[in-house]
Structure formats: structure tokens, C-alpha cells
């Protein structure tokens, strides 16, 4: 029966798909060899197999008998494990059959519906042992069985025990010969001589028999019966000297007895060596089994948990960083791997949901160290954070939504893919997504980290003086006292961003990131397909094109932006931007210049491809270009050059002169130059120059007459 079961297990519970050498499952596994050992151990117990009459199995039975005789404890252990395994399988099947019969009766009685029974079965299945638990249990069982088998096999070999008490039996045998010899001195002499010869052989190099006394005394001078080696006895400990004395027996009025002393030191030394070996073996077994048990637990459970904790700590320390968790050591298997992947996805969703502004909330609530609460606490004290803020939106989004209806999600996601991808590539992050609008952030740091850059530096002060030189002397005195105090307080607490090292490169990346969005919007095949959509181009002379508005500014996020973004750019980047106006925004009386970067979007941009023999993908090449940015890109990047193809030196000079006259209050000259600049941009997307038209519109609203209170700036009432 056991052989038949092994054969069935071998065929059913084994995977031979990869060949006999790479078989998986029961075949040639640990439990296969254990079952085989248990079956061989049963051979001597089967009478017709162990009998000599069945010649084909005689040698097998003889070999099994030898194994059973020498390793009976090990084989009994193998049998016991085999029986326990069979009992476990049988009891589990019996329990499943009982549950099935009970469910069948319940269904037949009609007390529960089929759906309720199905839900109960699903819950029962979900409570079964996990794969990690089963794997850990299997490995521990295997280690325990191997450990016990090794101990049963090795401990008897390292335990000293004399199979026959030679000296005791020999002494009593000589006692019987002493009585039998009587007065026969020749017989008695040969018996004592043989006894001493045998005892000398047991002692090896050292004498084993050290003293002998035979009673009654007789045959004096003929047979040397009594002797005592006092030199050896004097140097022995009590436990090393064994004296065997027989009980006296009276024969013919004479008392016969015998007393022999033996040197047990060689045997005690040998026993000590075996004891030390046994102790060393037990210590090695404890260390090895302990290492194996902890290794399995570490590999299957503890390392994945530590890896999960490390993931949470990494996200808590820097919620905005996009970590590569796949390369982390200690990844688990089975359920622990699923939990680890879930934590990675949850942290990614938290970054998407809370964004840059919620980084502190994520960090505070996910911190493992400290006395954290089990509840989410979004009420984290705010702090002033400095960053480059970018805002962009899709033009005519309401009309596009009305036309595309349910297809609008594909449209907005196509744009969002480009915006998020380019901004992320150039060092920014998406803070908010509001329908057709995107708020992007290039983080600089909080006020604590930037405290060394407080106040206004020389470079900043020079710019402020030059920008405010056209204001009237009584402008500041005309403000209310409390307003002047508030402005001074803001100035004192403001970080001078122009003093922060490396910020010019970050600002350049922010501008290039938005410019790359403009280019990709006009290059992406999926978005270009909307130009041929008749629904969107209906009623438009030039067809439909995806157009977006962009704005960049630098400042702090709590009370509004402070300072100009343009002055934070590198000098090559500043030369590419033109000053279009000076305005005051709502909530601030501080004049602020506005700059723009000219783009001609109604053109065909060539599709990008990775070099033919490059080992990198196109995305990897673009990412490296962004990471290795330097200011030479403004004059060498083909996309940026193509984007500004309409901005000629003549146009730049004409517009610059018009803005200078406009800010200086000479509106007639300003009107003339700005109208010329507008005509120079007639081939642009809008048929003219947008900034020129905006200033002309404002001057026209004042009947082309500069107001007497003109201070070189105007309030900005619309976005």
C-alpha cells in the first residue's frame, strides 16, 4: 500500500515538464527519500519478504535487516513521520468530507441559498494557511526531521558504553575456577596466567590488571597468585581504580574468594573524549538548526517586513522622491511580495493624491519611528515653502468638452501625459490637476533651510532700484502707514532667492520644461490627430489646434508669490525672454515686471528618434539631456531655436522701444512702435503679437492719453 501511494504521489504530485533533471514537486524531494527510507525500514517486518525462501528479495531483505539492526532508532523515526503524514492527510480528507456532507444537507433543507453557501465557502477558503505559512512550516518540519534523524544516528556513536563487562565476568569466572581447582596448583596456575594475559590485552599499552588476591593461600612458591602494582595504584584517582571482590564461599572448611583491581583510566579518558564529541555535536546542531530556523524566518517573513518598513521610512523621509523599490534587497515571496507591492502602490497613490503641498502630511503620518497615531492627521502646521510655480491650462476647453463628450478623458489624459512627463523630466512635480489646468512646482526649499539667504543682496537691490527708478517720489508716502509697515515686514522676512546657488539652472529647467510641453503638444501624434477631427475644426478657418497658456513665477506658497521669476534665470535664459509690462497683482502694491518667451506653434516639429546604434531609449536620452542641462542649450537645442523662429532682432528692438516709451509715459511713441511690432508678427498663430495688443488695448481704454498719476505700472485685473 505504501509503495502504491508513493508511486501515485510520484506521478501526480510531480512536474516533469522541464525534464527529469529539473523535476519539481514530490519526486526526488526530501519527503520522497524519507518515505523511501520508511518503506525500506518495513521490509524486515514483512515475513514473506524477509524469509530466505523468496530468493529475488533475499539480498534486499538482508540489507534491510542490517540497516534495521544498526539504525533502528532512525528507521523508527522515519516510520513515525510517515504514519503522522498519512494520518494528517487522512484526517484532513475526512474533515472535508464531513463539511461537504453537512453543506449538502443544508442546501437540501433550503435554509440557505446557493449564493450564501458560496459566500461561506469563499470565506472558508480565505482562512486557509497562506503560502508563506505553508512554506515556512514545510521548511521547519524538514529541519526538525533532519535534526532528529542526525541526533538519533550520531548520538549513539558518540556515547561510550561497553557492550560486555569483560573484567567483571572474567573475575567471577576466575573465582569459579579457583573453587574448582582446589589444591590442583597446576590447574590454578594456568587459570591465573590466562586471566592475567587476557586482562593485559584489554589494557593496551598500560597494564589493566594492577592487583590480584586469591584466597585461600596455597601453592606458595609454585603459582604466583597474589600481586599488587603499588606504583601505578599510588598515582591513580579513586574513580580510575575499580576493585571487584567476590563473595566468599566455604568449601571443605576453607573460604574461597577473589579480589581484583583494574586500571580504568584509559576507558575513562575515552569516555571523556566521547562526551566532549557529543557536546560539540549538540552545540553544532543547536547552532546550525538555530541558524536554519532564523534564516528561513528571516528570508520568508522578517526580511520582507523590514523591506516594507524601509519603504515606508524612505517615503516618509522624502515623499516626493520616485524610488526604485524593485532593486531593494529582502523582497519576499508569495503573500509578503503582494503586500510589499501594495505598499509601493499605496505610497505612489499618496504622492499623486497629496502632491507637493501634501508632502509634509505624508511624511508626518507615515513616519514609523516615534509615537505615531493609527489615525490619519492631515492637520499639519503649515510653513512657508519657496519654489518656482508654474501654471498652464488648455484653451477653449469648455467647447472641446462639449464636442468630445465622453472622449474628453482621452483628450485631457493625452495632454496631461505630456505635461507631467516633460515637467518631471526637467525637475518639477505636478501639484494639482484641475480639469484643464495644471499647477506645477519646482521646489527650492522651506524657510528654515533657506534662512541663510534672508534679506536682499546687492544684486537684488540693484534690480529693485533700477525697476523702481521711474516711480514718483511721493508714491510710497501716499500709502497708508499700516500698508507701508506691512510691506517692510514682508521685505524683512523674505528670502532673497537670487542669492541661492544653482537656482538659475533650476529656473532655466522650469522654463525649458514648459517650452518642451509646447513643442510636444505640437509634435505628439495622438494630439495632432485632433487637427483632422471635423467636429473640432467646424467653423474655424485654420482648423483646430491644441493651444495652452503658461505662466511661471517664483516665491512662497502660503501667502502668495513674492519676487520676480525672470531675475532668477541664468543670463542666457534672460536674454531669450522679453519684458512685456509692469503690473501690480491683487493683494499686493509691489510693482512686478512680466516677461514672456516667444513661441511659434503653428508649424511642424520633426519626430524625435533615438540614434540608430544607441543602447539607450529615446526617453532615457531625453532624461539625460535634462539632467545634464547647461545654459548652452538656449543656443543649441533645435526645438528651442525652431520655437523662436519669428522673433527677429528688428522685432525685438521695435517692441523694446515701444515698452520703454509706454512705461515712461510717452504713449504716442509707444503706440507707434507697438503697432509696428504687432504687424511684424502677422504670421504668428494669433495673427499678431499678443503682448503688443494687450498694451495697445490698455492705452486705448484711456483714450491713448497717459494718466497724470502714471507711475510706470498698471493694476492687473484679469489673468
ZIHURA-V84205 format. One line per field, one symbol per residue. phi: phi as a letter, one per 20 degrees, with the letter a starting at -180 (. if undefined). psi: psi as a letter, one per 40 degrees, with the letter a starting at -180 (. if undefined). A space follows every 10 residues. Layout:
phi: ???
psi: ???
//
This chain:
phi: .fffffffgf eeecddfdof fdfcoffleg ffffffffff fegfeegfee fffeffdfff fffffffffe cfffffffff ffffffffff ffffffffff fffffffffn fcffffffff ffffffefff ffffffffff gfffffffff ffeegffdde bffcegffff ffffffffff fmefffffff ffffffffff ffemfdfeed bbcdcefalf ndcfedbbef ffffedeffe ddddceffce clmdedbbcc dceeggffff ffffffffff ffffffffff fffffffffe cfffffffff fffffffbfe feeeffeffn feclffffff ffffffffff fffemffeff ffffeefffn efefefcfee gfbfdeaedc cbbeflffff ffeflfffff ffffffgfff fffffendce ebcdmedcdd cdfdqefffd ffdfndefff fffffffdfe effeffffff ffffffffff ffeeeeffef fnffffffff ffgffffgff fedfffffff fefffeefnd femdcfccdc bcbcrdeedo fcndfgfeff fffffeddfd accdefnbde fcfdccdfcd eebeeffebf ggdeeeffff fffffffdfb ffffddffff fffdfeeeff fgffffffff fffeneffff ffffffffff dfefgemref gfffffffff fdlmdfffef dnbcfeecf
psi: dddddddddd ddfihedeid efiiadhfad dddddddddd deddehdede ieegddeddd dddddddddd fddddddddd dddddddddd dddddddddd ddddddddde diiddddddd dddddeeihi dddddddddd dddddddddd dddddddehh hhdhgddddd dddddddddd dbegdddddd dddddddddd ddebdihdhe ihhhiihifh edhgdhihgd ddddeiidee hhhhhihihh hfeihhihhh hihedddddd dddddddddd dddddddddd dddddddddd dddddddddd dddddddgde hgigedeiie iaibdddddd dddddddddd ddddaddedd dddddehdia giieihgegh hiihhhihhh hiihifdddd ddddbeeddd dddddddddd dddddfeiih dihgbeihhi hghdiiddde defiahiddd dddddddede iideddeeii dddddddddd ddeihgdeeh hedddddddd dddddddddd dedhddddde dehdddeheh deahihiiii iiiiaiedei ihihddeeii ddddeehihe ihihiheieh ihihiihhhh egihhihiii idfieiiddd dddddddfii eeddedhddd dddfdegidd dddddddddd dddeegdddd dddddddddd fdeideeahd dddddddddd effehhideh feiihhei.
//
